[in-house]
Amino acid sequence: MRMRRVVGVLTMMAMTVAASIVGTPGAVSAQGYISVNTTADVLSSSNCSIRAAIATLEAGTAEYGCNYDSSVTAIQVPPGDYVLGSPLQVVHGVGGVGGVVELVGDTATLGTDTAIDGNHATQVFVVNSGGILVLEGIEVANGVAQQGGGVYVAGGFSAYSSTFANDVAAGGAGQRSPCVGGDNTADCAGGGGGGGAGLGGAIFNATPGTTNLQTVAFSNDTATGGAGGGSGYPEHLQFCDNGGNGGGPNGGAGGGFGTCFTNSGYNGSAGGFGSGGGGGGADSVGGGYGGNG
């Protein structure tokens, strides 16, 4: 059975028209692979998509358009661009007993002709606690999330001869102060909110997840914190407020103010790598801008 023990830990790393694939729908190959036969991200009785194949392998029985027998150990993914509508979830391993969900593509090209694609709109993989995912010759591309644009790991994850490309972790922007325009509410807050952290462009390893990488390429994977929220503090309201600090290990400091009721609020500070910017401070004369993530 094709299984590798997952070892090592990686904490954080910054890193459409569907076509049918020629082949017997969902057939089990002589090597014990479930054969994916469509690039479409669908669950149907007529096609075996990657999502359907993962469901089949985890259930340990035929699901949707994929066949299954006792020889199955992995999923064969032919070359193509597999555009996802939502993350692929690995929940509990083969047959629900803690086995490995393994996807095999083209190791000779490091998977660059076999892309599982978040389309700049969704995370690509989520490996839940208790699940184990192994990729061989697969490209994880164009994923986006706040934590792990390519892969979020809470279980076990290994990648061999694979590529992570253009995956993005992006923190959310801080909330702008509600004290804007003609707002005459005496209890509104003046300081802007801090931006959120963006952690692990390619891979985010959450506790207690483990990650093992061998012969893996990273290309243009990024992690960026969200900008802090600005403050539009109206002069007639008698408050002085600090902006919120940015999230993450290097979050920007929130802006403050000078002598209360006499000086404009200060801008928030920019966040460090992958961390959110600080929110703008405010006093009765004016509000500061949020810092960049």
C-alpha positions as CSV (number, residue, x, y, z in Angstrom):
1,M,0.0,0.0,0.0
2,R,1.4,3.4,-1.0
3,M,1.8,5.1,2.4
4,R,4.5,7.4,3.8
5,R,4.8,8.4,7.4
6,V,4.3,12.1,7.8
7,V,7.2,13.7,9.7
8,G,8.5,17.2,10.6
9,V,6.7,20.4,11.2
10,L,6.4,23.6,9.2
11,T,4.8,26.4,11.2
12,M,4.3,29.0,8.5
13,M,5.6,29.4,4.9
14,A,5.0,32.0,2.3
15,M,4.7,30.3,-0.4
16,T,-13.3,27.4,-17.3
17,V,-14.6,25.5,-19.0
18,A,-14.2,22.0,-17.7
19,A,-12.9,19.4,-20.1
20,S,-13.5,15.7,-20.0
21,I,-10.5,13.4,-19.7
22,V,-10.4,10.3,-21.9
23,G,-10.7,7.1,-19.9
24,T,-13.1,4.8,-18.2
25,P,-15.2,6.7,-15.8
26,G,-13.8,6.3,-12.3
27,A,-12.0,3.1,-13.1
28,V,-9.5,1.4,-10.7
29,S,-6.2,1.0,-12.5
30,A,-3.9,-2.0,-12.3
31,Q,-1.7,0.0,-9.9
32,G,-4.6,0.4,-7.5
33,Y,-5.4,4.0,-8.4
34,I,-8.8,5.6,-8.7
35,S,-8.6,7.4,-12.0
36,V,-10.0,11.0,-12.2
37,N,-11.7,11.5,-15.5
38,T,-12.9,15.2,-15.5
39,T,-11.4,18.5,-14.6
40,A,-14.8,19.8,-13.5
41,D,-15.3,20.3,-9.7
42,V,-18.5,18.2,-9.6
43,L,-20.2,15.4,-7.7
44,S,-22.1,13.3,-10.2
45,S,-22.8,9.7,-11.1
46,S,-21.3,10.1,-14.6
47,N,-17.9,11.5,-13.7
48,C,-15.1,10.9,-11.2
49,S,-13.8,14.3,-10.2
50,I,-11.0,14.9,-7.7
51,R,-13.6,15.8,-5.1
52,A,-15.6,12.6,-5.8
53,A,-12.4,10.5,-5.7
54,I,-11.4,11.9,-2.3
55,A,-14.9,11.1,-1.0
56,T,-14.6,7.6,-2.4
57,L,-11.2,7.0,-0.9
58,E,-12.3,8.3,2.5
59,A,-15.5,6.3,2.5
60,G,-13.7,3.1,1.4
61,T,-16.6,2.4,-1.0
62,A,-17.7,3.6,-4.5
63,E,-19.1,7.1,-4.4
64,Y,-20.6,9.2,-7.2
65,G,-18.9,8.3,-10.5
66,C,-15.8,6.7,-9.0
67,N,-15.3,2.9,-8.5
68,Y,-13.6,1.4,-5.6
69,D,-12.1,-2.0,-4.6
70,S,-9.7,-3.3,-2.0
71,S,-6.7,-2.7,-4.2
72,V,-7.2,1.1,-4.1
73,T,-4.4,3.1,-2.4
74,A,-4.3,6.4,-4.2
75,I,-5.9,8.8,-6.8
76,Q,-4.4,9.2,-10.2
77,V,-4.8,12.8,-11.5
78,P,-4.1,13.2,-15.2
79,P,-2.6,16.5,-16.5
80,G,-5.0,19.4,-16.6
81,D,-6.2,22.5,-14.8
82,Y,-8.7,21.5,-12.0
83,V,-10.4,24.7,-11.0
84,L,-12.2,24.5,-7.7
85,G,-15.3,26.2,-6.4
86,S,-14.5,25.5,-2.7
87,P,-11.7,23.9,-0.7
88,L,-11.0,20.1,-1.0
89,Q,-11.5,18.7,2.5
90,V,-9.5,15.7,3.8
91,V,-11.4,14.6,6.9
92,H,-10.4,11.3,8.3
93,G,-8.3,9.2,5.9
94,V,-9.0,6.0,3.9
95,G,-12.1,4.2,5.1
96,G,-12.4,6.5,8.1
97,V,-9.6,4.7,9.9
98,G,-6.8,7.2,9.7
99,G,-5.2,6.2,6.4
100,V,-3.7,8.4,3.7
101,V,-5.5,10.3,0.9
102,E,-2.8,10.4,-1.8
103,L,-3.1,12.2,-5.1
104,V,-0.5,11.3,-7.8
105,G,0.1,13.5,-10.8
106,D,3.3,14.1,-12.9
107,T,6.4,14.0,-10.7
108,A,8.7,14.6,-13.7
109,T,7.4,18.2,-14.1
110,L,6.9,18.8,-10.3
111,G,3.2,18.8,-11.1
112,T,3.3,22.0,-13.2
113,D,1.0,20.3,-15.8
114,T,-1.4,19.0,-13.2
115,A,-2.7,22.0,-11.3
116,I,-5.4,22.0,-8.6
117,D,-6.5,25.6,-8.9
118,G,-8.2,27.9,-6.4
119,N,-8.8,30.4,-9.2
120,H,-7.8,33.3,-6.8
121,A,-11.1,32.7,-5.1
122,T,-10.8,29.8,-2.6
123,Q,-8.4,27.9,-0.5
124,V,-7.2,24.7,-2.3
125,F,-6.9,22.0,0.5
126,V,-8.0,21.8,4.1
127,V,-6.5,18.8,6.0
128,N,-8.6,18.4,9.2
129,S,-7.3,16.9,12.4
130,G,-7.2,13.1,11.9
131,G,-6.8,13.5,8.1
132,I,-3.6,12.8,6.2
133,L,-3.0,14.2,2.7
134,V,-0.1,13.2,0.4
135,L,0.6,15.0,-2.9
136,E,3.0,13.6,-5.6
137,G,3.6,15.5,-8.8
138,I,0.8,18.1,-8.1
139,E,0.7,21.8,-8.4
140,V,-1.3,23.7,-5.8
141,A,-2.1,27.0,-7.5
142,N,-3.9,30.3,-7.0
143,G,-5.4,29.5,-3.6
144,V,-6.4,32.3,-1.2
145,A,-7.3,32.3,2.4
146,Q,-6.4,34.1,5.6
147,Q,-4.4,31.1,6.8
148,G,-2.9,28.7,4.2
149,G,-3.9,29.9,0.8
150,G,-2.7,26.6,-0.7
151,V,-3.1,24.1,2.2
152,Y,-4.3,24.5,5.7
153,V,-2.9,21.6,7.8
154,A,-4.4,20.5,11.1
155,G,-3.7,16.8,10.5
156,G,-0.8,15.4,8.5
157,F,0.5,16.7,5.1
158,S,3.3,15.6,2.8
159,A,4.3,16.8,-0.7
160,Y,6.8,15.2,-3.0
161,S,8.0,16.5,-6.4
162,S,5.3,19.2,-6.3
163,T,4.9,22.9,-6.8
164,F,3.1,25.7,-4.9
165,A,2.4,28.7,-7.1
166,N,0.6,32.0,-6.7
167,D,-1.0,31.1,-3.4
168,V,-2.0,34.0,-1.1
169,A,-2.7,34.4,2.6
170,A,-4.4,37.8,3.1
171,G,-5.5,39.3,6.4
172,G,-8.8,41.1,6.5
173,A,-8.8,44.9,6.6
174,G,-9.5,46.6,9.9
175,Q,-12.9,48.2,10.4
176,R,-13.1,51.9,9.7
177,S,-14.2,54.0,12.6
178,P,-18.0,54.6,12.5
179,C,-17.4,58.2,13.3
180,V,-17.7,59.5,9.7
181,G,-19.5,62.2,7.8
182,G,-22.5,63.6,9.7
183,D,-22.6,61.0,12.4
184,N,-23.8,62.7,15.5
185,T,-23.8,59.6,17.7
186,A,-22.1,60.6,21.0
187,D,-21.0,57.0,21.8
188,C,-19.3,56.0,18.5
189,A,-15.6,55.0,18.7
190,G,-13.0,57.2,17.0
191,G,-10.1,54.8,16.5
192,G,-9.9,52.5,13.4
193,G,-9.6,48.7,13.9
194,G,-6.3,46.9,13.3
195,G,-5.9,44.7,10.2
196,G,-5.9,40.9,10.5
197,A,-2.8,38.8,9.9
198,G,-2.3,36.8,6.7
199,L,-0.4,33.6,7.6
200,G,1.2,31.0,5.3
201,G,0.7,31.8,1.6
202,A,1.4,28.3,0.4
203,I,1.0,26.3,3.7
204,F,-0.3,27.1,7.2
205,N,0.5,24.5,9.8
206,A,-1.9,24.7,12.7
207,T,-1.5,22.9,16.0
208,P,-1.2,19.8,16.0
209,G,-0.6,19.5,12.3
210,T,2.6,18.2,10.8
211,T,4.1,18.9,7.3
212,N,6.8,17.1,5.3
213,L,8.2,18.5,2.1
214,Q,10.6,16.8,-0.4
215,T,11.7,18.3,-3.8
216,V,9.1,21.0,-3.7
217,A,9.1,24.3,-5.5
218,F,7.5,27.6,-4.4
219,S,6.7,30.3,-6.9
220,N,5.2,33.7,-6.0
221,D,3.4,32.6,-2.9
222,T,2.8,35.5,-0.5
223,A,1.4,36.3,3.0
224,T,0.1,39.9,3.6
225,G,-1.6,41.4,6.6
226,G,-4.7,43.5,6.2
227,A,-4.6,47.3,6.3
228,G,-5.7,49.0,9.5
229,G,-9.0,50.8,9.4
230,G,-8.8,54.6,9.2
231,S,-10.6,57.0,11.5
232,G,-13.0,59.7,10.2
233,Y,-13.5,61.3,13.6
234,P,-15.9,64.3,13.5
235,E,-14.6,67.4,15.3
236,H,-17.7,68.1,17.3
237,L,-17.5,64.8,19.3
238,Q,-15.4,65.1,22.4
239,F,-13.5,61.8,22.4
240,C,-9.9,60.7,22.1
241,D,-9.3,57.1,20.9
242,N,-6.4,54.9,20.0
243,G,-6.5,52.7,16.9
244,G,-6.5,49.0,17.3
245,N,-3.2,47.0,16.9
246,G,-2.8,44.8,13.8
247,G,-3.0,41.1,14.1
248,G,-0.2,38.6,13.8
249,P,3.3,38.3,15.3
250,N,4.4,41.7,13.9
251,G,1.1,43.6,13.9
252,G,1.4,47.4,13.4
253,A,0.7,49.6,16.4
254,G,-2.5,51.5,16.5
255,G,-2.3,55.3,16.1
256,G,-2.8,57.5,19.1
257,F,-3.3,61.2,19.6
258,G,-1.5,64.3,21.0
259,T,-3.0,66.4,23.7
260,C,-6.7,65.5,23.8
261,F,-9.0,67.8,21.9
262,T,-6.2,69.8,20.3
263,N,-4.3,67.6,17.9
264,S,-5.2,65.3,15.0
265,G,-5.1,61.6,15.5
266,Y,-1.9,59.8,14.4
267,N,-1.8,57.2,11.7
268,G,-1.4,53.5,12.5
269,S,1.9,51.7,11.8
270,A,2.4,49.3,9.0
271,G,2.4,45.6,10.0
272,G,5.5,43.3,9.6
273,F,5.6,40.2,7.5
274,G,2.2,38.6,7.2
275,S,0.8,40.9,10.0
276,G,-2.0,43.5,10.0
277,G,-1.5,47.2,10.0
278,G,-2.5,49.3,13.0
279,G,-5.8,51.3,13.0
280,G,-5.7,55.1,12.9
281,G,-6.1,57.0,16.1
282,A,-8.5,59.9,16.6
283,D,-9.2,63.0,18.7
284,S,-11.6,65.9,18.3
285,V,-9.7,67.5,15.5
286,G,-9.2,64.7,13.1
287,G,-8.6,61.0,12.5
288,G,-5.5,59.0,11.4
289,Y,-5.2,56.6,8.5
290,G,-4.7,52.9,9.0
291,G,-1.3,51.3,8.4
292,N,-0.6,48.9,5.6
293,G,-0.5,45.2,6.2
